Amino acid sequence: MTTNTCNPVVRIEFDAAGTPVRASILRTSCDDRFDRALLASLYRWRAEGKALDDLAHDQTTSITLEILLR
């Protein structure tokens, strides 16, 4: 990573099974290579919990996260 890193903000949209159906970078890390790797990694996430249990089969829910880089 370059020395001018920023804390990226990402959004992951999950289906009722807890699998990501969409992921996006809302704010860059200021490093294109890191952003590409980060985006690919978001599709490996899994979710569980009440918010997913309450979804109909064709619905989704999303989370937005700020990744703190040091």
Phi and psi in degrees as GROMACS dihedral restraints (atoms count N, CA, C in turn):
[ dihedral_restraints ]
;  ai    aj    ak    al  type     phi  dphi    fc
    3     4     5     6     1   -76.0    20    10
    4     5     6     7     1   169.0    20    10
    6     7     8     9     1   -76.6    20    10
    7     8     9    10     1   -16.0    20    10
    9    10    11    12     1   -96.4    20    10
   10    11    12    13     1    62.4    20    10
   12    13    14    15     1   -87.3    20    10
   13    14    15    16     1   150.7    20    10
   15    16    17    18     1  -121.5    20    10
   16    17    18    19     1   160.9    20    10
   18    19    20    21     1   -85.0    20    10
   19    20    21    22     1   110.9    20    10
   21    22    23    24     1   -71.9    20    10
   22    23    24    25     1   153.7    20    10
   24    25    26    27     1  -118.2    20    10
   25    26    27    28     1   130.7    20    10
   27    28    29    30     1  -126.8    20    10
   28    29    30    31     1   157.7    20    10
   30    31    32    33     1  -128.8    20    10
   31    32    33    34     1   133.8    20    10
   33    34    35    36     1  -122.1    20    10
   34    35    36    37     1   129.7    20    10
   36    37    38    39     1  -107.4    20    10
   37    38    39    40     1   124.1    20    10
   39    40    41    42     1  -109.2    20    10
   40    41    42    43     1   144.8    20    10
   42    43    44    45     1   -85.5    20    10
   43    44    45    46     1  -179.0    20    10
   45    46    47    48     1   -63.4    20    10
   46    47    48    49     1   -22.4    20    10
   48    49    50    51     1   -84.7    20    10
   49    50    51    52     1    -5.5    20    10
   51    52    53    54     1    88.6    20    10
   52    53    54    55     1    12.8    20    10
   54    55    56    57     1   -97.7    20    10
   55    56    57    58     1   135.5    20    10
   57    58    59    60     1   -64.6    20    10
   58    59    60    61     1   131.4    20    10
   60    61    62    63     1  -106.9    20    10
   61    62    63    64     1   -22.2    20    10
   63    64    65    66     1  -150.7    20    10
   64    65    66    67     1   145.9    20    10
   66    67    68    69     1  -144.3    20    10
   67    68    69    70     1   145.1    20    10
   69    70    71    72     1  -149.8    20    10
   70    71    72    73     1   156.1    20    10
   72    73    74    75     1  -101.3    20    10
   73    74    75    76     1   116.2    20    10
   75    76    77    78     1   -86.9    20    10
   76    77    78    79     1   -30.3    20    10
   78    79    80    81     1  -139.1    20    10
   79    80    81    82     1   128.4    20    10
   81    82    83    84     1   -68.9    20    10
   82    83    84    85     1   159.4    20    10
   84    85    86    87     1   -86.3    20    10
   85    86    87    88     1    -2.2    20    10
   87    88    89    90     1    73.2    20    10
   88    89    90    91     1    16.5    20    10
   90    91    92    93     1  -140.8    20    10
   91    92    93    94     1   108.1    20    10
   93    94    95    96     1   -58.5    20    10
   94    95    96    97     1   -41.2    20    10
   96    97    98    99     1   -64.1    20    10
   97    98    99   100     1   -42.7    20    10
   99   100   101   102     1   -64.2    20    10
  100   101   102   103     1   -42.8    20    10
  102   103   104   105     1   -59.4    20    10
  103   104   105   106     1   -42.4    20    10
  105   106   107   108     1   -63.7    20    10
  106   107   108   109     1   -43.6    20    10
  108   109   110   111     1   -66.5    20    10
  109   110   111   112     1   -40.6    20    10
  111   112   113   114     1   -62.0    20    10
  112   113   114   115     1   -47.1    20    10
  114   115   116   117     1   -60.1    20    10
  115   116   117   118     1   -44.9    20    10
  117   118   119   120     1   -61.2    20    10
  118   119   120   121     1   -38.8    20    10
  120   121   122   123     1   -68.7    20    10
  121   122   123   124     1   -27.8    20    10
  123   124   125   126     1   -63.4    20    10
  124   125   126   127     1   -28.9    20    10
  126   127   128   129     1   -74.6    20    10
  127   128   129   130     1    -9.2    20    10
  129   130   131   132     1   -92.8    20    10
  130   131   132   133     1    -6.2    20    10
  132   133   134   135     1   -69.7    20    10
  133   134   135   136     1   156.7    20    10
  135   136   137   138     1  -135.6    20    10
  136   137   138   139     1   150.3    20    10
  138   139   140   141     1  -128.5    20    10
  139   140   141   142     1   156.5    20    10
  141   142   143   144     1  -151.7    20    10
  142   143   144   145     1   162.5    20    10
  144   145   146   147     1   133.1    20    10
  145   146   147   148     1   179.8    20    10
  147   148   149   150     1   -60.1    20    10
  148   149   150   151     1   -40.8    20    10
  150   151   152   153     1   -57.0    20    10
  151   152   153   154     1   -36.9    20    10
  153   154   155   156     1   -77.5    20    10
  154   155   156   157     1   -38.1    20    10
  156   157   158   159     1   -60.1    20    10
  157   158   159   160     1   -31.3    20    10
  159   160   161   162     1   -84.1    20    10
  160   161   162   163     1    -6.0    20    10
  162   163   164   165     1   -79.3    20    10
  163   164   165   166     1   143.3    20    10
  165   166   167   168     1   -73.0    20    10
  166   167   168   169     1   163.5    20    10
  168   169   170   171     1   -54.0    20    10
  169   170   171   172     1   -36.6    20    10
  171   172   173   174     1   -97.2    20    10
  172   173   174   175     1     6.0    20    10
  174   175   176   177     1   -94.6    20    10
  175   176   177   178     1   162.7    20    10
  177   178   179   180     1  -134.5    20    10
  178   179   180   181     1   164.5    20    10
  180   181   182   183     1  -136.6    20    10
  181   182   183   184     1   154.3    20    10
  183   184   185   186     1  -130.8    20    10
  184   185   186   187     1   157.5    20    10
  186   187   188   189     1  -127.9    20    10
  187   188   189   190     1   148.4    20    10
  189   190   191   192     1  -119.1    20    10
  190   191   192   193     1   130.4    20    10
  192   193   194   195     1  -129.8    20    10
  193   194   195   196     1   142.3    20    10
  195   196   197   198     1  -100.9    20    10
  196   197   198   199     1   124.3    20    10
  198   199   200   201     1   -92.5    20    10
  199   200   201   202     1   118.5    20    10
  201   202   203   204     1   -89.9    20    10
  202   203   204   205     1   116.1    20    10
  204   205   206   207     1  -102.8    20    10
  205   206   207   208     1   137.8    20    10
